[in-house]
Amino acid sequence: MGKFAEADAVISKIAICRKCKARNKSTAKKCRKCGSIYMRPKRKDIRVKK
């Protein structure tokens, strides 16, 4: 989790389309851009480049 609780709360309400990588609401049944039903929750951890 990050430094700010408010930001973490907003990030937890985001779903990412696996097909086109668009941001969607977590309650969405399909992607707003491409119509795909394959969604994943946004990652909560901070990933560092190696």
PDB file with SEQRES, HELIX, SHEET and CRYST1 records, atoms N, CA, C and O in Angstrom:
SEQRES   1 A   50  MET GLY LYS PHE ALA GLU ALA ASP ALA VAL ILE SER LYS          
SEQRES   2 A   50  ILE ALA ILE CYS ARG LYS CYS LYS ALA ARG ASN LYS SER          
SEQRES   3 A   50  THR ALA LYS LYS CYS ARG LYS CYS GLY SER ILE TYR MET          
SEQRES   4 A   50  ARG PRO LYS ARG LYS ASP ILE ARG VAL LYS LYS                  
HELIX    1 AA1 ALA A    5  ILE A   11  1                                   7    
SHEET    1 AA1 3 ARG A  23  LYS A  25  0                                        
SHEET    2 AA1 3 ILE A  14  CYS A  17 -1                                        
SHEET    3 AA1 3 MET A  39  PRO A  41 -1                                        
CRYST1    1.000    1.000    1.000  90.00  90.00  90.00 P 1           1          
ATOM      1  N   MET A   1       0.835  -1.179   0.000  1.00  0.00           N  
ATOM      2  CA  MET A   1       0.000   0.000   0.000  1.00  0.00           C  
ATOM      3  C   MET A   1       0.876   1.238   0.000  1.00  0.00           C  
ATOM      4  O   MET A   1       2.047   1.196   0.376  1.00  0.00           O  
ATOM      5  N   GLY A   2       0.282   2.337  -0.430  1.00  0.00           N  
ATOM      6  CA  GLY A   2       1.030   3.570  -0.562  1.00  0.00           C  
ATOM      7  C   GLY A   2       1.016   4.402   0.694  1.00  0.00           C  
ATOM      8  O   GLY A   2       0.619   3.940   1.764  1.00  0.00           O  
ATOM      9  N   LYS A   3       1.456   5.638   0.550  1.00  0.00           N  
ATOM     10  CA  LYS A   3       1.527   6.550   1.686  1.00  0.00           C  
ATOM     11  C   LYS A   3       0.160   7.090   2.082  1.00  0.00           C  
ATOM     12  O   LYS A   3      -0.100   7.333   3.260  1.00  0.00           O  
ATOM     13  N   PHE A   4      -0.717   7.278   1.091  1.00  0.00           N  
ATOM     14  CA  PHE A   4      -1.962   7.994   1.326  1.00  0.00           C  
ATOM     15  C   PHE A   4      -3.159   7.049   1.310  1.00  0.00           C  
ATOM     16  O   PHE A   4      -3.390   6.348   0.324  1.00  0.00           O  
ATOM     17  N   ALA A   5      -3.906   7.032   2.386  1.00  0.00           N  
ATOM     18  CA  ALA A   5      -5.078   6.164   2.490  1.00  0.00           C  
ATOM     19  C   ALA A   5      -6.167   6.571   1.498  1.00  0.00           C  
ATOM     20  O   ALA A   5      -6.881   5.717   0.972  1.00  0.00           O  
ATOM     21  N   GLU A   6      -6.294   7.879   1.243  1.00  0.00           N  
ATOM     22  CA  GLU A   6      -7.321   8.348   0.305  1.00  0.00           C  
ATOM     23  C   GLU A   6      -7.043   7.825  -1.104  1.00  0.00           C  
ATOM     24  O   GLU A   6      -7.960   7.398  -1.805  1.00  0.00           O  
ATOM     25  N   ALA A   7      -5.793   7.860  -1.507  1.00  0.00           N  
ATOM     26  CA  ALA A   7      -5.414   7.375  -2.837  1.00  0.00           C  
ATOM     27  C   ALA A   7      -5.617   5.866  -2.939  1.00  0.00           C  
ATOM     28  O   ALA A   7      -6.068   5.374  -3.973  1.00  0.00           O  
ATOM     29  N   ASP A   8      -5.292   5.132  -1.889  1.00  0.00           N  
ATOM     30  CA  ASP A   8      -5.485   3.688  -1.885  1.00  0.00           C  
ATOM     31  C   ASP A   8      -6.953   3.331  -2.020  1.00  0.00           C  
ATOM     32  O   ASP A   8      -7.291   2.341  -2.671  1.00  0.00           O  
ATOM     33  N   ALA A   9      -7.832   4.120  -1.417  1.00  0.00           N  
ATOM     34  CA  ALA A   9      -9.268   3.863  -1.502  1.00  0.00           C  
ATOM     35  C   ALA A   9      -9.767   4.048  -2.928  1.00  0.00           C  
ATOM     36  O   ALA A   9     -10.625   3.292  -3.384  1.00  0.00           O  
ATOM     37  N   VAL A  10      -9.243   5.043  -3.636  1.00  0.00           N  
ATOM     38  CA  VAL A  10      -9.658   5.279  -5.020  1.00  0.00           C  
ATOM     39  C   VAL A  10      -9.104   4.192  -5.933  1.00  0.00           C  
ATOM     40  O   VAL A  10      -9.807   3.714  -6.823  1.00  0.00           O  
ATOM     41  N   ILE A  11      -7.862   3.800  -5.723  1.00  0.00           N  
ATOM     42  CA  ILE A  11      -7.233   2.771  -6.550  1.00  0.00           C  
ATOM     43  C   ILE A  11      -7.950   1.438  -6.401  1.00  0.00           C  
ATOM     44  O   ILE A  11      -8.030   0.669  -7.359  1.00  0.00           O  
ATOM     45  N   SER A  12      -8.474   1.156  -5.213  1.00  0.00           N  
ATOM     46  CA  SER A  12      -9.153  -0.117  -5.004  1.00  0.00           C  
ATOM     47  C   SER A  12     -10.485  -0.185  -5.743  1.00  0.00           C  
ATOM     48  O   SER A  12     -11.069  -1.262  -5.860  1.00  0.00           O  
ATOM     49  N   LYS A  13     -10.972   0.945  -6.243  1.00  0.00           N  
ATOM     50  CA  LYS A  13     -12.240   0.972  -6.975  1.00  0.00           C  
ATOM     51  C   LYS A  13     -12.035   0.911  -8.486  1.00  0.00           C  
ATOM     52  O   LYS A  13     -12.951   1.234  -9.243  1.00  0.00           O  
ATOM     53  N   ILE A  14     -10.849   0.502  -8.936  1.00  0.00           N  
ATOM     54  CA  ILE A  14     -10.537   0.484 -10.361  1.00  0.00           C  
ATOM     55  C   ILE A  14     -10.341  -0.952 -10.838  1.00  0.00           C  
ATOM     56  O   ILE A  14      -9.714  -1.767 -10.162  1.00  0.00           O  
ATOM     57  N   ALA A  15     -10.893  -1.244 -12.019  1.00  0.00           N  
ATOM     58  CA  ALA A  15     -10.655  -2.517 -12.691  1.00  0.00           C  
ATOM     59  C   ALA A  15      -9.960  -2.215 -14.014  1.00  0.00           C  
ATOM     60  O   ALA A  15     -10.245  -1.203 -14.654  1.00  0.00           O  
ATOM     61  N   ILE A  16      -9.054  -3.091 -14.419  1.00  0.00           N  
ATOM     62  CA  ILE A  16      -8.294  -2.914 -15.652  1.00  0.00           C  
ATOM     63  C   ILE A  16      -8.720  -3.988 -16.653  1.00  0.00           C  
ATOM     64  O   ILE A  16      -8.827  -5.167 -16.314  1.00  0.00           O  
ATOM     65  N   CYS A  17      -8.958  -3.561 -17.881  1.00  0.00           N  
ATOM     66  CA  CYS A  17      -9.305  -4.506 -18.947  1.00  0.00           C  
ATOM     67  C   CYS A  17      -8.050  -5.277 -19.346  1.00  0.00           C  
ATOM     68  O   CYS A  17      -7.000  -4.674 -19.563  1.00  0.00           O  
ATOM     69  N   ARG A  18      -8.146  -6.585 -19.443  1.00  0.00           N  
ATOM     70  CA  ARG A  18      -6.997  -7.403 -19.834  1.00  0.00           C  
ATOM     71  C   ARG A  18      -6.696  -7.290 -21.327  1.00  0.00           C  
ATOM     72  O   ARG A  18      -5.583  -7.590 -21.758  1.00  0.00           O  
ATOM     73  N   LYS A  19      -7.671  -6.864 -22.113  1.00  0.00           N  
ATOM     74  CA  LYS A  19      -7.500  -6.805 -23.559  1.00  0.00           C  
ATOM     75  C   LYS A  19      -6.900  -5.476 -24.014  1.00  0.00           C  
ATOM     76  O   LYS A  19      -5.944  -5.463 -24.790  1.00  0.00           O  
ATOM     77  N   CYS A  20      -7.460  -4.344 -23.530  1.00  0.00           N  
ATOM     78  CA  CYS A  20      -7.005  -3.036 -24.023  1.00  0.00           C  
ATOM     79  C   CYS A  20      -6.375  -2.164 -22.936  1.00  0.00           C  
ATOM     80  O   CYS A  20      -5.964  -1.039 -23.220  1.00  0.00           O  
ATOM     81  N   LYS A  21      -6.293  -2.649 -21.718  1.00  0.00           N  
ATOM     82  CA  LYS A  21      -5.652  -1.959 -20.589  1.00  0.00           C  
ATOM     83  C   LYS A  21      -6.368  -0.675 -20.164  1.00  0.00           C  
ATOM     84  O   LYS A  21      -5.745   0.193 -19.553  1.00  0.00           O  
ATOM     85  N   ALA A  22      -7.654  -0.536 -20.472  1.00  0.00           N  
ATOM     86  CA  ALA A  22      -8.408   0.651 -20.081  1.00  0.00           C  
ATOM     87  C   ALA A  22      -8.800   0.572 -18.608  1.00  0.00           C  
ATOM     88  O   ALA A  22      -8.998  -0.515 -18.067  1.00  0.00           O  
ATOM     89  N   ARG A  23      -8.908   1.732 -17.969  1.00  0.00           N  
ATOM     90  CA  ARG A  23      -9.377   1.792 -16.589  1.00  0.00           C  
ATOM     91  C   ARG A  23     -10.896   1.819 -16.585  1.00  0.00           C  
ATOM     92  O   ARG A  23     -11.512   2.554 -17.357  1.00  0.00           O  
ATOM     93  N   ASN A  24     -11.499   1.016 -15.717  1.00  0.00           N  
ATOM     94  CA  ASN A  24     -12.940   0.933 -15.594  1.00  0.00           C  
ATOM     95  C   ASN A  24     -13.317   0.964 -14.123  1.00  0.00           C  
ATOM     96  O   ASN A  24     -12.462   0.777 -13.257  1.00  0.00           O  
ATOM     97  N   LYS A  25     -14.589   1.197 -13.834  1.00  0.00           N  
ATOM     98  CA  LYS A  25     -15.081   1.095 -12.469  1.00  0.00           C  
ATOM     99  C   LYS A  25     -15.052  -0.365 -12.055  1.00  0.00           C  
ATOM    100  O   LYS A  25     -15.183  -1.258 -12.893  1.00  0.00           O  
ATOM    101  N   SER A  26     -14.881  -0.604 -10.773  1.00  0.00           N  
ATOM    102  CA  SER A  26     -14.801  -1.988 -10.306  1.00  0.00           C  
ATOM    103  C   SER A  26     -16.133  -2.712 -10.448  1.00  0.00           C  
ATOM    104  O   SER A  26     -16.163  -3.942 -10.468  1.00  0.00           O  
ATOM    105  N   THR A  27     -17.230  -1.975 -10.546  1.00  0.00           N  
ATOM    106  CA  THR A  27     -18.550  -2.590 -10.690  1.00  0.00           C  
ATOM    107  C   THR A  27     -18.909  -2.892 -12.141  1.00  0.00           C  
ATOM    108  O   THR A  27     -19.958  -3.479 -12.404  1.00  0.00           O  
ATOM    109  N   ALA A  28     -18.055  -2.499 -13.088  1.00  0.00           N  
ATOM    110  CA  ALA A  28     -18.351  -2.688 -14.509  1.00  0.00           C  
ATOM    111  C   ALA A  28     -18.350  -4.171 -14.863  1.00  0.00           C  
ATOM    112  O   ALA A  28     -17.504  -4.933 -14.394  1.00  0.00           O  
ATOM    113  N   LYS A  29     -19.299  -4.564 -15.685  1.00  0.00           N  
ATOM    114  CA  LYS A  29     -19.391  -5.950 -16.155  1.00  0.00           C  
ATOM    115  C   LYS A  29     -18.559  -6.162 -17.409  1.00  0.00           C  
ATOM    116  O   LYS A  29     -18.101  -7.273 -17.674  1.00  0.00           O  
ATOM    117  N   LYS A  30     -18.356  -5.079 -18.198  1.00  0.00           N  
ATOM    118  CA  LYS A  30     -17.554  -5.168 -19.411  1.00  0.00           C  
ATOM    119  C   LYS A  30     -16.796  -3.860 -19.594  1.00  0.00           C  
ATOM    120  O   LYS A  30     -17.131  -2.846 -18.982  1.00  0.00           O  
ATOM    121  N   CYS A  31     -15.779  -3.892 -20.435  1.00  0.00           N  
ATOM    122  CA  CYS A  31     -14.922  -2.736 -20.664  1.00  0.00           C  
ATOM    123  C   CYS A  31     -15.678  -1.627 -21.382  1.00  0.00           C  
ATOM    124  O   CYS A  31     -16.484  -1.892 -22.274  1.00  0.00           O  
ATOM    125  N   ARG A  32     -15.412  -0.381 -20.987  1.00  0.00           N  
ATOM    126  CA  ARG A  32     -16.081   0.757 -21.607  1.00  0.00           C  
ATOM    127  C   ARG A  32     -15.521   1.070 -22.987  1.00  0.00           C  
ATOM    128  O   ARG A  32     -16.205   1.694 -23.798  1.00  0.00           O  
ATOM    129  N   LYS A  33     -14.276   0.645 -23.276  1.00  0.00           N  
ATOM    130  CA  LYS A  33     -13.652   0.942 -24.570  1.00  0.00           C  
ATOM    131  C   LYS A  33     -13.873  -0.168 -25.595  1.00  0.00           C  
ATOM    132  O   LYS A  33     -14.310   0.093 -26.716  1.00  0.00           O  
ATOM    133  N   CYS A  34     -13.570  -1.402 -25.208  1.00  0.00           N  
ATOM    134  CA  CYS A  34     -13.602  -2.481 -26.201  1.00  0.00           C  
ATOM    135  C   CYS A  34     -14.749  -3.471 -25.999  1.00  0.00           C  
ATOM    136  O   CYS A  34     -15.015  -4.285 -26.884  1.00  0.00           O  
ATOM    137  N   GLY A  35     -15.432  -3.419 -24.855  1.00  0.00           N  
ATOM    138  CA  GLY A  35     -16.560  -4.306 -24.615  1.00  0.00           C  
ATOM    139  C   GLY A  35     -16.176  -5.686 -24.103  1.00  0.00           C  
ATOM    140  O   GLY A  35     -17.043  -6.548 -23.962  1.00  0.00           O  
ATOM    141  N   SER A  36     -14.916  -5.911 -23.825  1.00  0.00           N  
ATOM    142  CA  SER A  36     -14.445  -7.203 -23.338  1.00  0.00           C  
ATOM    143  C   SER A  36     -14.942  -7.456 -21.913  1.00  0.00           C  
ATOM    144  O   SER A  36     -15.109  -6.520 -21.131  1.00  0.00           O  
ATOM    145  N   ILE A  37     -15.175  -8.719 -21.584  1.00  0.00           N  
ATOM    146  CA  ILE A  37     -15.625  -9.062 -20.228  1.00  0.00           C  
ATOM    147  C   ILE A  37     -14.460  -9.495 -19.339  1.00  0.00           C  
ATOM    148  O   ILE A  37     -14.666  -9.807 -18.166  1.00  0.00           O  
ATOM    149  N   TYR A  38     -13.250  -9.518 -19.876  1.00  0.00           N  
ATOM    150  CA  TYR A  38     -12.085  -9.973 -19.126  1.00  0.00           C  
ATOM    151  C   TYR A  38     -11.450  -8.798 -18.392  1.00  0.00           C  
ATOM    152  O   TYR A  38     -10.741  -7.987 -18.988  1.00  0.00           O  
ATOM    153  N   MET A  39     -11.717  -8.719 -17.074  1.00  0.00           N  
ATOM    154  CA  MET A  39     -11.250  -7.616 -16.248  1.00  0.00           C  
ATOM    155  C   MET A  39     -10.422  -8.174 -15.091  1.00  0.00           C  
ATOM    156  O   MET A  39     -10.595  -9.319 -14.675  1.00  0.00           O  
ATOM    157  N   ARG A  40      -9.527  -7.340 -14.588  1.00  0.00           N  
ATOM    158  CA  ARG A  40      -8.751  -7.696 -13.398  1.00  0.00           C  
ATOM    159  C   ARG A  40      -8.741  -6.489 -12.478  1.00  0.00           C  
ATOM    160  O   ARG A  40      -8.846  -5.355 -12.944  1.00  0.00           O  
ATOM    161  N   PRO A  41      -8.616  -6.718 -11.173  1.00  0.00           N  
ATOM    162  CA  PRO A  41      -8.492  -5.568 -10.260  1.00  0.00           C  
ATOM    163  C   PRO A  41      -7.134  -4.901 -10.420  1.00  0.00           C  
ATOM    164  O   PRO A  41      -6.157  -5.563 -10.769  1.00  0.00           O  
ATOM    165  N   LYS A  42      -7.064  -3.615 -10.172  1.00  0.00           N  
ATOM    166  CA  LYS A  42      -5.801  -2.897 -10.255  1.00  0.00           C  
ATOM    167  C   LYS A  42      -4.873  -3.370  -9.156  1.00  0.00           C  
ATOM    168  O   LYS A  42      -5.306  -3.603  -8.027  1.00  0.00           O  
ATOM    169  N   ARG A  43      -3.597  -3.513  -9.481  1.00  0.00           N  
ATOM    170  CA  ARG A  43      -2.613  -3.956  -8.481  1.00  0.00           C  
ATOM    171  C   ARG A  43      -2.467  -2.923  -7.391  1.00  0.00           C  
ATOM    172  O   ARG A  43      -2.436  -1.723  -7.660  1.00  0.00           O  
ATOM    173  N   LYS A  44      -2.378  -3.386  -6.170  1.00  0.00           N  
ATOM    174  CA  LYS A  44      -2.250  -2.487  -5.021  1.00  0.00           C  
ATOM    175  C   LYS A  44      -0.798  -2.262  -4.615  1.00  0.00           C  
ATOM    176  O   LYS A  44      -0.474  -1.240  -4.010  1.00  0.00           O  
ATOM    177  N   ASP A  45       0.078  -3.212  -4.943  1.00  0.00           N  
ATOM    178  CA  ASP A  45       1.471  -3.085  -4.517  1.00  0.00           C  
ATOM    179  C   ASP A  45       2.254  -2.227  -5.511  1.00  0.00           C  
ATOM    180  O   ASP A  45       1.871  -2.104  -6.674  1.00  0.00           O  
ATOM    181  N   ILE A  46       3.331  -1.650  -5.051  1.00  0.00           N  
ATOM    182  CA  ILE A  46       4.197  -0.821  -5.878  1.00  0.00           C  
ATOM    183  C   ILE A  46       5.282  -1.732  -6.455  1.00  0.00           C  
ATOM    184  O   ILE A  46       6.012  -2.392  -5.716  1.00  0.00           O  
ATOM    185  N   ARG A  47       5.375  -1.756  -7.785  1.00  0.00           N  
ATOM    186  CA  ARG A  47       6.347  -2.616  -8.443  1.00  0.00           C  
ATOM    187  C   ARG A  47       7.554  -1.768  -8.841  1.00  0.00           C  
ATOM    188  O   ARG A  47       7.403  -0.663  -9.362  1.00  0.00           O  
ATOM    189  N   VAL A  48       8.744  -2.293  -8.592  1.00  0.00           N  
ATOM    190  CA  VAL A  48       9.983  -1.578  -8.863  1.00  0.00           C  
ATOM    191  C   VAL A  48      10.693  -2.251 -10.021  1.00  0.00           C  
ATOM    192  O   VAL A  48      10.747  -3.478 -10.101  1.00  0.00           O  
ATOM    193  N   LYS A  49      11.242  -1.437 -10.925  1.00  0.00           N  
ATOM    194  CA  LYS A  49      12.028  -1.991 -12.030  1.00  0.00           C  
ATOM    195  C   LYS A  49      13.324  -2.560 -11.510  1.00  0.00           C  
ATOM    196  O   LYS A  49      13.907  -2.024 -10.568  1.00  0.00           O  
ATOM    197  N   LYS A  50      13.785  -3.644 -12.117  1.00  0.00           N  
ATOM    198  CA  LYS A  50      15.028  -4.275 -11.696  1.00  0.00           C  
ATOM    199  C   LYS A  50      16.175  -3.843 -12.573  1.00  0.00           C  
ATOM    200  O   LYS A  50      17.308  -4.277 -12.366  1.00  0.00           O  
TER     201      LYS A  50                                                      
END                                                                             
